[in-house]
Amino acid sequence: MTKVVLLTAGGTGGHLFPAQALAHVLIERGWVVHLATDGRATQYGHDFPAQSIQIIPSATPSVKNPVVMVKAALKLAKGYFAARNVIKDLKPDIVVGFGGYPTVPPMLAARTMGVPSCLHEQNGVMGRANRFLAKGASAIAASFPILKGAEGFDNKLTLTGNPVRPMVHEAAKTSFAPLTAEGEIRLVVFGGSQGARFFSEYMPGALGRLPQTMRDRIRLVQQCRTEDLLKVKVAYRELGMQADLAPFFADMPQKIADAHLVICRSGASSVSELAAIGRPSILVPLPGALDQDQKANASVLVDAGGAWVLEQRGLRPNDISDLIEDLIANPDKLSAAAEAARGQGKLDAANQLADLVEGLAKNSGVAK
């Protein structure tokens, strides 16, 4: 009989990319895949390999604003009943959640309807939605060995790693090309799937502090928000630098593979892809995050010797330019960091998670 899985994820790349990776593996194993998410999936989930994409009402509660909290609760309740109808129609063998509040209605519906469920946490710190859902989940899959916020759920916890997309597997076949004394320096800067204003404002000034001889060698790829593109383009032109700028690069994994150095945020997908491909990086965790999850993610690569971390708060342009200059002057550091990062990669994570999902469905007795 055909096996059916309902994957559910928040509508950002960080949630959707690992869900997409799992979808590919399960389809290869004969499963029918459906996705439940929010409206943002139209931007990041357009190539998601699902037989159907179900848009479920959801909202993010705010303890600071009672009105927002009530409205969010009502919308999540609406999403819960919509998710029940979806589960009745699709009859999934299992529901797998990848974090974000859009997963709350389908995961709750699965629990109340007796359908086994699995949570996957991409970050080193369990997110609020996943913490809320953890008690009712059949199993919890972790990306990193230390998962803060999962205390008390050791009996449900399995370390699978964070699944990466097929294009990351393809990019991982590209060996790191050591930096040569006179050759070009390939630098990639991005802020995650949603981009980052910070890098648009900060990087031109930082790179402008490098010696002209170094700037002449740099071939820069940088993700910029649409509204920042012109300003950043002008800034780099004034520095005489070659820069490939865009709001989104569909082939970002390959651009990472081609790089000598990557500068980015430390979201779970970014860290997992850097490790899988094996590239040195300077990580600037998103400041002010409630759970400090990006800081925890960055520590995985930093502790292994595969990255350097700089805190955004109080960061001066010369902090990053001094580090870049040192790394270019000592290319062996980049080669060593590339190897160390690769050592943290888990290219089999999607298969590990698929094994867990299939085991849960089989042992529950629900599988058709």
N, C-alpha and C positions, 0 to 999 in steps of 0.2 A: 504493500500500500504506500501511496505517496506520503512523505513526511512534510509537515508544514511548520515553518517558524515565523513568528512575528517579532521582528527587531524593532526596538523603539529607542530613539535618541533625540537629544536636543538638536536644534537646527544649525549649529556651527560646525566647521570642519573638524574641530577637536573631538566632537562626539560622533560625527557621521563617518569620518575616515576609518576608524577601527570597525565600525559596524559594516561598512562597505567591504572591508577586507574579509571579515567573517562571512559575509554574504557570498562572496566569490567561492570560498572553500566549501560552504554548505551546498551551493548549487552544483559544484563538481561532484559532491557526494550524493546527489539525487534529491536534495530538498527543494521545496518551493518556498521562496522567500517573499515576505511582505514587510513593508516598513511603515511604522507609525511615528510621526514627527510633527513639527509645527511649520508654519508658513515659510520660514527662512530656508527650508530645504530646497526651494526653487533655485536658490543661488548656489548651494554647495552639494545638493543631492541630485542634480539633473542627470548625472550618469550613474546613479545608484542602480545596481542590478536587481531590482525588485519587480515582482509581478504586478504589485500595486503599491502606491504610496498613499497612506491614509493620513489626512491632516486632522489632528486631534486638538480641540481647544485646550489651552493651558495658559498659565501666568506664573510670574515669580512673586511670591509673598514678600512683604516688607514689614518686619516687626516695628520699624520706626514710624510707620504711617498706618493707623488703624483702618482708614478708608481704603487704601490700596490693599491691605490685608483681606478685608471683607470681599472686595471685588475679585481678588485673586482666588479666594476660597470658592466663590460662586462659579468662577470660570473653570476651576479645576474639577468641581462637582459636575459641571456640564460635560467636561472632558471624560470624566469617569463613566458616565452613562453612554457617551458616544463610543468609548473604548469597549464597553460590554457588548454593544451591538456589533462592533467590528469582530470581536472574538467569537460571538455567536455565528457570524457569517463565515469567517475564515476557518474556524475550528483548529487553531494551531496546536501542535503537540507541545510546544514550549514558547515562552515569551522571554526575550533577552533584552535587558535594558542597559544603555550606555551612558546614563547620566544626563542631568539637565531636567528641569521641571516638566517638560513635555513627556517624560517617561513615567511620571507619577500616576496619571490616570490609567494607562495600559497595565502597568505593573500591579496597581491596586486591584484592577478588574480581574487580572489573572489570578491573584491570590483568592479573591472572594468566589471565583468560579472554579477553583480546584485545578487550575492549569499550572504546571511547574514553571518556575521562573529563575533566571540567572541574572545577576548584576555584574557588569564589568566596570571597574574603576580605572580610568586612564592615569590619574595623578597619584603622587605619593601621599596625598592627603585626601581622604574620602570626602566627596562633595556633599552639600547639605541634602540634596534630593536623594542621593544614594544612602546617606545615613538614615533618612526617614524611612526608606524602603527596605533596609537591610534585614530587619527582623522577620519580614514576611517572605524574603527571597529563599529559594531552595538552595542556592549556592552563590558565592561571591568570588569573582575572578579579579586578581590584582595584577597590575603592570609591573610594580616594583616590589622588591623583597620586604621593605618596610612600608606598611600602609597605616598611616595615622588615622584614627577615627573608626577603625574596625575592631577595636578592643572588645572582647566579649563574643566575637563571632569567629574565633579560630577554627571551630568545627565546620564552618561553612567555607573557609578561605582556601583558594587554590591559586598559586602563582603561575600565570600563563604568559605574562608579558603583554605588551600592547600591540594588537594586530596592525600591520602596515599594509598599505594598498599594493596591488600587483605592480604598479609603476615604480614603487620603492624597491621591490624585489629586483626589478629590471635594472634600476639605477645602481643597486648594490653590487652589480657585476663589474662596475667600473672601478678599477684600482686607483688608489690615491696617487696623483702625479706629484712627486716632490718639487718643491719650489727651487728654481735654479737662480744662480747669482745675478744673471742679467735678464732672465725671462720675464714674461708677463705674470702679474699677480692677480689671480681671479678671486674676487671678493663678492660674496652674496649677503645681502641685508634684507631681512623681512621681519614682519611683526605678527606672524600667525595668519590664519585664514581671513581675519578681519582687518589686517594691516595695523600700522601704528603711527600715529601722528608724531610720537616722540622721535623716532628714527629720522623722519623727514626734517624735523627741526634741528636735530643734534648732529647727524652724520656729516653734512657739508662742512660745518665748522671744525669738526674733529679731523676729517681728512685733509682739510685746508692747512692743518698744522704739520702735516708730514712734509719732508723735504721734496722739492719739485721732482728730483730724480726718481723718488718712489711713486709719486702721483702719476708720473708719465707711464709707469709700468702697470698701474692698476686698471683692470677691466672689471667694472662694477655692474652688478645686477642688483637693483633695489626695488622692493615693493613699496609703493606710495599710495595713499588715498587719492582718489580722483581730484579732490579739491586742492591737493598739495602738489600735484604733478608739475605744473608750470613753474612754480616757485623753486622747486628742487632742481628742475632741469636747468633753469637759469643759473642757480648757484654752482652746479657742477661745470657748466659751460665756462663760467668765469674762472674756475680753477683749472680749466684746460683738461678736464677728465672725460674719459669715455664712459658713459653711463647708459645702461639699458633699464628704463624706468617703466613701470606699469602697475595698475591697481591689483592685478592678479596674474600669476603665471601658472597656466595649466600644467606645465612641465617642471614645476619646482623641484621634484625629487632629482631629476637629471641635472638641473642647475646646481643643486647641492653637490651632486657627485662630481661635477666639473670644477668645483671650488677648491681653492687652497685654504680658505678661511670663511666661516659663516658667522654673521653677527645677527642675533635674533632674540626674541622672547624665549621663555623656557616652558611653553605649554607642553602638555603630554605628547601630542603628536609630533611636535618639532623635535623634542628630545629623543623620542623613539626612532624617528626617521634619521636623525643625525647619527645615532648609535648603529642602526641597521646598515646605513651606507658607509659609516666610518669616516666622519669628517670632523676636524677640529673646529671649535666654536668659542665665541665670546658671548656669554648669555647674560641678558639683562632682564631679570624677572619683573613681571608686571607688579608695580608697587601698589600698596593699599589693598591687596586681595585679602578678603576676610579670612581665608584658611591658609594663606601663604603657600598655596599648592605649587606655584611656579618655583618658589625658592626650594622646596623639597625636591621637585623634579630635577632642577639644576644640580643639586648636590650629588645626584647619582653619577653624572658625567664628571663633575669636578673632582669628586673623591677618587674616581678611577684614573684621573690624569688626562681625560679627554676634552676638557673644556676649562675656560676661565670665567668666573662670574664677577660682574660689576653691578652694584646696587644703583638704581636710577636716582634715588634720593641723594642729592648732594654731588651728583656726578658732574665733573668738569670735562670740557672737550679734550684737554690734554691727558686725562686719565686713560681714555681709550686710544688716543693717538700714540701715547708713549708705549702702550702695550702692543699695538699693531707694529710700531717701528721696531720694537724688540723682537717680535716674532719673525718679521721679514729679515732682520739682520741675523737671526738664528733659526734658519729653516728646519734644522733637525728637531726643534721643539714642535713644529707643526706636524712633521712626520710621526713623531712619537705620540702626539695627541690623537692623530688619526687612527693609529693602531689601537690605542687605549679605548677610544670611543667605540671602535668596531668590536672590541671585546665585550662591550655591554649590550650589543645588538641581539635581538631575539627574532630572527627571521621566521622561526617556526611558531610564533605566537598565535597566528590565526588557526593553525592546525591544532595547537594545544587547547585553544578555546573551543574549537569545533568538537574535539574529543569530549570535553567536559559537557557541552550542550547535548551531544548525542547520548552520553551516559545518563544524564538526568532524565531525558525524554524516555529512554528505554526502561530505566528503573522505576519510573513513576507509573508505568502501566498504561499511560495515556497514548503512547505512540501507536499509530494505526497499523 
